């Protein structure tokens, strides 16, 4: 800790530098890297040099340093300035202003006010080896050799299918999550590889709904699970069904790849961080014209009278033997006003069902002699022996599961832990399995303008992808990672290498003379004006978990984005996910690779590869005719 910064010793000092009264006492806290904060104080340039040397001695590097220059003693007006860094040593020698602010000399003092900065422990602006062209050439050549090995395509039959769905995980979110993952391990972040980055095949999916340019999660889920595009707000029904019109359901139902897999004798599972009857998971088993009909409590009387079923009920009735279901959504399964097992005194978490049914107890009664287990906390889940479990229902929260940053590690399982248990149960089936995994709260974090929550959710999903890799083989498991849609989330501002992903841009607005965070939203709840001007982010905790990044347009909730999303694939026939395709193409490829659903005629009865039987037959016929003609 630095108190009463020592008097400068540099010769030819200015009057203000030499005068200690011009610089009140400053306090610099360095409790833990990578974050350190300096409360607002006036510091001379010489004192800043002292501070920078102290940081250098601690192995720190200055980044996102915000300063104010100059100060006018008579009007107290402040002009803000951002001083970027090269590294601690360079910063100790000189300041590097991005913009010079001129002021009358008679009013200007040589004092600075510094608010917050962040420290990247022991990291220079970029690694020394990157200055050598050999480093980049060697890396590229290694990548090239790996790419050449991919010319031997994996044409095995996919025994297992896994779809990881990052809800709202657009390309900017993937990139930002990559940087965050690296920075969490003490690196600059940009050069880090996500688990999904390691997949050999990447394509793009067009996400629009049949009636929406910018889609919602229900219509998109119908596309990548059922193989047909649909209207926004509907799940498991074709575009002939109209949202909220119950009488358009019958005859327009479409089935999902989860059902195709179940019908083929595979084990099937759903794991999500949202409620299990939310938009994404519900498209795997339900046929509903309104994604919000979580229980009969949320349905209008005319829909109930018309014979439509709520989504929670469909979870247990449409495909009654789903082997593994884990996520949130407990309250939609219990009779109205029945107290929740975990939050008995919280009325909003009580049961919602008007029909009085206890769907959980009905499920328990059905599977109690079939090695079935119901769990509602982490301890119960991890105490299970997967080899002794054939059916598992885990409902860990009344509604959605908590954000990973806020998760109680003692009582709530992580997505990675749920995936680990799910695969260990499902893989016992000699016919293989299909597993849908949703990192659903990436989307929620973005909607709330809370980028830190969203990106940590994405990093946790990437950990789950890594765990799945350890438990399966690329030779017989097709794994696909994608998103349903994007968000109007971005990060920019010419940030320097290693800049904290949640930190400030190394420049200030040349319009309102205020700093801004690198992460911004086009719209959302982060739109904040104070006294008619944009909020000065340096006065708030922009590194906080629930900080709402500034947005251009005020909305209660930030919106989805309409651009294409990435599709990462590895395993048997992963190369079929190529180019730019419609989103509904995804389940067709996965089904083809596993010889389920409507594409089965190409599968050979012997051997482990997927044979293109109709194509080979046609070629043989052509060759026979050619011989006869000759």
HELIX and SHEET records of a PDB file:
HELIX    1   1 UNK A   15  UNK A   18  1                                   4    
HELIX    2   2 UNK A   20  UNK A   22  5                                   3    
HELIX    3   3 UNK A   45  UNK A   57  1                                  13    
HELIX    4   4 UNK A   88  UNK A   93  1                                   6    
HELIX    5   5 UNK A  128  UNK A  131  5                                   4    
HELIX    6   6 UNK A  133  UNK A  149  1                                  17    
HELIX    7   7 UNK A  171  UNK A  184  1                                  14    
HELIX    8   8 UNK A  196  UNK A  198  5                                   3    
HELIX    9   9 UNK A  217  UNK A  226  1                                  10    
HELIX   10  10 UNK A  246  UNK A  248  5                                   3    
HELIX   11  11 UNK A  257  UNK A  263  1                                   7    
HELIX   12  12 UNK A  279  UNK A  282  1                                   4    
HELIX   13  13 UNK A  296  UNK A  298  5                                   3    
HELIX   14  14 UNK A  301  UNK A  305  1                                   5    
HELIX   15  15 UNK A  311  UNK A  317  1                                   7    
HELIX   16  16 UNK A  330  UNK A  333  5                                   4    
HELIX   17  17 UNK A  347  UNK A  349  5                                   3    
HELIX   18  18 UNK A  359  UNK A  367  1                                   9    
HELIX   19  19 UNK A  378  UNK A  382  1                                   5    
HELIX   20  20 UNK A  386  UNK A  388  5                                   3    
HELIX   21  21 UNK A  404  UNK A  406  5                                   3    
HELIX   22  22 UNK A  415  UNK A  426  1                                  12    
HELIX   23  23 UNK A  441  UNK A  447  1                                   7    
HELIX   24  24 UNK A  451  UNK A  471  1                                  21    
HELIX   25  25 UNK A  537  UNK A  539  5                                   3    
HELIX   26  26 UNK A  574  UNK A  576  5                                   3    
HELIX   27  27 UNK A  585  UNK A  594  1                                  10    
HELIX   28  28 UNK A  613  UNK A  629  1                                  17    
SHEET    1   A 2 UNK A   2  UNK A   3  0                                        
SHEET    2   A 2 UNK A  27  UNK A  28 -1                                        
SHEET    1   B 3 UNK A  34  UNK A  43  0                                        
SHEET    2   B 3 UNK A 112  UNK A 119 -1                                        
SHEET    3   B 3 UNK A  62  UNK A  63 -1                                        
SHEET    1   C 4 UNK A  34  UNK A  43  0                                        
SHEET    2   C 4 UNK A 112  UNK A 119 -1                                        
SHEET    3   C 4 UNK A  66  UNK A  71 -1                                        
SHEET    4   C 4 UNK A  78  UNK A  82 -1                                        
SHEET    1   D10 UNK A 372  UNK A 375  0                                        
SHEET    2   D10 UNK A 391  UNK A 395  1                                        
SHEET    3   D10 UNK A 324  UNK A 328  1                                        
SHEET    4   D10 UNK A 267  UNK A 275  1                                        
SHEET    5   D10 UNK A 433  UNK A 439  1                                        
SHEET    6   D10 UNK A 160  UNK A 166  1                                        
SHEET    7   D10 UNK A 477  UNK A 483  1                                        
SHEET    8   D10 UNK A 565  UNK A 570 -1                                        
SHEET    9   D10 UNK A 201  UNK A 206 -1                                        
SHEET   10   D10 UNK A 580  UNK A 582  1                                        
SHEET    1   E 2 UNK A 486  UNK A 487  0                                        
SHEET    2   E 2 UNK A 560  UNK A 561 -1                                        
SHEET    1   F 3 UNK A 489  UNK A 491  0                                        
SHEET    2   F 3 UNK A 519  UNK A 524 -1                                        
SHEET    3   F 3 UNK A 551  UNK A 554  1                                        
SHEET    1   G 2 UNK A 504  UNK A 508  0                                        
SHEET    2   G 2 UNK A 515  UNK A 517 -1                                        
SHEET    1   H 2 UNK A 529  UNK A 530  0                                        
SHEET    2   H 2 UNK A 533  UNK A 534 -1                                        
END                                                                             
